[in-house]
Amino acid sequence: MLKDRYGNSASTKSEAAMAKYNEALDLIRLYRGDPIAALDDAIAADPDFGGAWAARAGLLVQQTDKAYAEEAAKSIRAGAAANLNDRERLHLKAAQDWAEGRYNDGTMRLARIAQENPRDLLALQYAHVGCFFLGMQSELRDWPLQAMRAFTSGEDGYSYLLGMAAFGLEECGDYARADIYGRQAVAADPRDGWAVHAVAHVNEMRGDLEAGIPWLADNAQHWAPESGFAYHNWWHLGLLYLDQGDIAKVLKLFDEKVRPDTEAQVILEWIDASAMLWRLHLEGVDVGDRFDKLAACWQRAGEDTIYAFNDLHAIMAFLGAGRAIDAERTLKAMRAAAADGGDNAYMTRKVGLPLAEAFIAFEAGRYGECVDKIMATRGIAQRFGGSHAQRDVLTLTALHAALRGGFASTAEAIAAERLAHKPQSPWAGRLARQARQLSAKERAA
């Protein structure tokens, strides 16, 4: 049997299949190109290469989109009938866990593969993504750090460990080390969109526009081409321009980089689009027909309830487009999902549902209800996944609800918290001034 680029034994004797599999591993770690096509080429060279089928299944199930369910099931079936070594068999089982809604089980299975086989960077990366979806912040940091023991600096794969560790460090609030690790990873491979993204998160959390804007804009020629992840880094740049108050640049980035194809069927992209438009909506910006086009895409997934984080962003799009009936339809599906088994039922019940109700209350003008539900849930919201930067939309919505509802002291409290975390942020300063003005008006009355 042959070994992959990291030295892991693989269930194929075909040099052609292994070359294509190694190409897929490179594309997966970079979030570039079409790794499914590379895996399909590996399978064409050796249809019994179970490791390629398992990698294909794992990639598909982590798209959190029911549109890929049939292809994922096909990969799991074919993998089970193919040649598999013990490590690959666990990969396939993890993909099956995900396909059946046991996200935590699948993620932990991948982590155990990586701990027992620390050079299995694919298992680690899939586990890392699982941590992101499940809000497992310590593990997001610690599992890449564990794997570093098996690599040396400059070796194939090492810089990608740095990039993963950087994101985990940032999510755990260790901004200084996150910045160092992320920049080291990008210096080793400027195409590494995940490491670029880790440093972008550091700048977002600090409200550091002076460092954040050039970091993304000046390096885009390296990380953006052929990247399936570029829209998210462009989204981060849009957040920084929104912080700066440059709405024209935000809309230009949205149209040209975040959502250039208004019919694209990529749910992860829809999430960023929903989150950006909702922030603009909170600020009172007229976004034209952008919400309408986005809501039309969400229509097909509005009742899928595969992942509560997706459902909340569908509701943002529906509300922004004035499609209250569709928002209620998603809410009804979420209530049904909350009563089922599986990890998404828990996420929906504890986090997704109260937040969905809060956003619907906001749009209906029930600002007190919105504030109460968000503030009661915000402290555990990591349990339905996403990053601190993504979940910041919760705090922003609660703050705007407090401002609109006339809850001056609450608005001041949330604004003061934000300014303490981001003292350099112009946006935090603007919101703090609005809260103080509301309090002054209340005192004058």
Salt bridges, closest charged atoms under 4 A:
GLU23 OE1 - LYS20 NZ 3.18
ASP26 OD1 - ARG29 NE 2.97
ASP40 OD1 - ARG56 NE 2.75
ASP41 OD2 - LYS20 NZ 3.76
ASP65 OD2 - ARG300 NH2 2.79
GLU71 OE1 - ARG56 NH2 2.74
GLU71 OE1 - LYS74 NZ 3.90
ASP86 OD1 - ARG89 NH1 3.07
ASP97 OD1 - ARG102 NH2 2.90
ASP97 OD2 - ARG109 NE 2.76
GLU100 OE1 - ARG102 NH1 2.67
GLU116 OE2 - ARG112 NH2 3.55
ASP120 OD2 - ARG87 NH1 2.83
ASP120 OD2 - HIS91 NE2 2.84
ASP142 OD1 - ARG141 NE 2.65
GLU155 OE2 - ARG119 NH2 2.76
ASP156 OD2 - ARG5 NE 2.98
ASP156 OD1 - ARG29 NH1 2.80
GLU170 OE1 - HIS201 ND1 3.70
GLU171 OE2 - HIS201 ND1 3.92
GLU171 OE1 - HIS388 NE2 3.91
ASP174 OD2 - ARG177 NE 2.94
ASP179 OD2 - ARG183 NE 3.06
ASP189 OD2 - ARG191 NH2 2.87
GLU204 OE2 - LYS422 NZ 2.93
ASP255 OD2 - ARG290 NH2 2.68
GLU256 OE2 - LYS252 NZ 2.77
GLU269 OE2 - ARG259 NH1 2.76
ASP272 OD2 - HIS232 ND1 2.74
GLU283 OE2 - HIS400 NE2 2.97
ASP289 OD2 - LYS293 NZ 3.57
GLU303 OE1 - ARG329 NH1 2.80
ASP326 OD2 - ARG323 NE 2.71
ASP326 OD1 - ARG329 NH2 3.41
GLU357 OE2 - ARG335 NH2 3.22
GLU357 OE1 - LYS373 NZ 2.97
GLU363 OE1 - HIS281 NE2 2.94
GLU369 OE1 - ARG366 NE 2.72
GLU369 OE2 - LYS373 NZ 3.27
ASP392 OD2 - ARG418 NH2 2.57
GLU417 OE2 - ARG378 NH1 2.83
